[in-house]
Amino acid sequence: MSAKRWPILGRRRLLPINEKRETLEDMTLLDLSSAITVLFIIGMIWLRTRMQYVGLARSEPGRKLRLEKAGRLYFGSAIALLALGWFAAPPVGAALWPVNAANPVIPRVIWFLLCYYVFIVVHRVLKGRGIAVFKLREDSVPS
């Protein structure tokens, strides 16, 4: 039986060098719960942002909300930041909180929640500058 080599950061063992890459079959229940959390956070960002524009749609019946270019960039960057957190949060969490280095879920969930709150602030800044994430559009109803 060969011993695995461990890179050392200070005195703390982080990850074995010869560790096999994870595949979909190797996904643990903790990874699955993190993936569900990401989907939940994306949904919450979408719903919270869209609720800011519901009053516009109610005031003018027959028109629906349409995602603008700024909105596509807004949600694309939210997804990119959440994806970055999937990979970056465990090492960052291990560096800041070495006791929790073995469990990647807690740093990921903290990252995901911080992303949610960051995008609340980003939306307020966009709205303050007059940049709409959603705008009303005319429904094309054949007559």
C-alpha positions in Angstrom: 0.0 0.0 0.0 1.6 3.3 -1.1 1.3 6.3 1.1 -0.3 9.4 -0.3 1.9 12.5 -0.4 0.3 15.6 1.2 1.3 19.2 0.4 2.0 21.1 3.6 0.8 24.6 4.2 2.3 25.5 7.5 1.6 22.4 9.6 -1.9 21.7 8.1 -2.5 19.0 5.6 -4.9 20.2 2.9 -5.4 17.8 -0.1 -3.5 14.7 -1.2 -1.5 15.3 -4.4 -2.6 12.0 -6.0 -6.3 12.4 -5.3 -8.7 11.4 -8.1 -10.7 14.2 -9.7 -14.4 14.1 -8.7 -16.9 13.0 -11.3 -20.7 13.0 -11.2 -20.6 9.5 -9.8 -18.3 10.8 -7.0 -20.7 13.6 -6.0 -21.4 13.3 -2.3 -24.6 14.3 -0.5 -22.8 17.4 0.7 -21.9 18.4 -2.9 -25.5 17.8 -3.9 -26.8 20.0 -1.1 -24.3 22.7 -2.2 -25.6 22.4 -5.8 -29.2 22.8 -4.5 -28.1 25.8 -2.5 -26.7 27.4 -5.6 -29.9 26.9 -7.5 -31.9 28.3 -4.6 -29.7 31.4 -4.4 -30.0 32.0 -8.2 -33.8 31.7 -7.8 -33.8 34.1 -4.9 -31.7 36.7 -6.8 -34.1 36.4 -9.8 -37.2 36.7 -7.6 -36.0 39.6 -5.5 -34.8 41.5 -8.5 -38.0 40.8 -10.5 -40.2 41.8 -7.6 -38.7 45.3 -7.8 -40.4 45.7 -11.2 -43.7 44.0 -10.7 -45.4 47.4 -10.0 -44.6 48.5 -13.5 -46.3 45.5 -15.0 -49.4 45.9 -12.9 -49.7 49.5 -13.8 -49.9 48.8 -17.5 -51.9 45.6 -18.3 -51.1 43.8 -21.5 -47.4 44.4 -21.1 -44.8 42.0 -19.7 -41.4 42.4 -18.2 -38.5 41.7 -20.4 -34.9 41.1 -19.3 -32.6 43.9 -20.6 -29.0 43.6 -21.7 -27.9 45.0 -18.2 -30.1 42.2 -16.7 -28.4 39.5 -18.7 -25.0 40.9 -17.6 -26.3 41.1 -14.0 -27.5 37.5 -13.8 -24.6 36.2 -15.9 -22.2 37.7 -13.4 -24.2 36.3 -10.5 -23.9 32.8 -12.0 -20.2 33.3 -12.7 -19.6 34.5 -9.1 -21.5 31.6 -7.7 -19.5 29.2 -9.9 -16.3 30.8 -8.8 -17.4 30.2 -5.2 -18.0 26.5 -5.8 -14.2 26.1 -6.5 -12.7 29.0 -4.6 -14.7 28.9 -1.3 -13.2 25.6 0.1 -9.5 26.7 -0.2 -10.4 30.3 1.0 -12.4 28.8 3.9 -9.5 26.4 4.8 -7.1 29.3 4.8 -9.3 31.5 7.0 -10.8 28.8 9.1 -8.4 25.8 9.3 -10.6 23.9 11.7 -13.1 23.5 9.0 -10.7 22.5 6.1 -12.2 19.0 5.7 -15.8 20.3 5.1 -16.2 22.4 1.9 -20.0 23.0 2.4 -19.8 25.7 5.1 -17.5 28.0 3.2 -19.5 27.4 0.0 -22.8 28.3 1.7 -21.2 31.4 3.3 -19.9 32.4 -0.2 -23.4 31.8 -1.8 -25.1 33.9 0.9 -22.6 36.7 0.5 -23.2 36.6 -3.3 -26.9 37.1 -2.6 -26.3 40.1 -0.4 -23.7 41.6 -2.8 -26.3 41.4 -5.7 -28.9 43.2 -3.6 -26.4 46.1 -3.3 -25.4 45.8 -7.0 -29.1 46.0 -8.0 -29.6 49.1 -5.8 -26.6 50.8 -7.5 -27.9 49.9 -10.9 -31.4 51.2 -10.1 -29.9 54.4 -8.6 -28.1 55.1 -11.8 -31.2 54.5 -13.8 -30.1 51.2 -15.3 -33.1 48.8 -15.5 -32.6 45.0 -15.2 -36.2 44.5 -16.5 -38.3 46.7 -18.7 -41.9 46.6 -20.0 -42.5 45.3 -23.5 -45.6 45.2 -25.6 -47.3 41.9 -26.1 -47.7 41.1 -29.8 -51.4 40.1 -29.8 -52.7 39.4 -33.3 -56.0 41.1 -34.0 
